């Protein structure tokens, strides 16, 4: 959590939302420390590419390419 919380906070994400996002990764067989780093990297990449992280997740969820 210490790796992702500063970025999540800067993006306006609540503690509850960030914890839920981490839980999804952990529940899909990622270790907690790896999940935090992964989530942080995804947030930074989305921002770098000009996306709001939530918009990026929605775009992925609504994509026709689900593989």
Secondary structure, DSSP 8 states (H G I E B T S, - for coil): -TTTHHHHHHTT--HHHHHHHHHHHHHTT--HHHHHHHHHHHHHHHHHTT--HHHHHHHHHT-S---
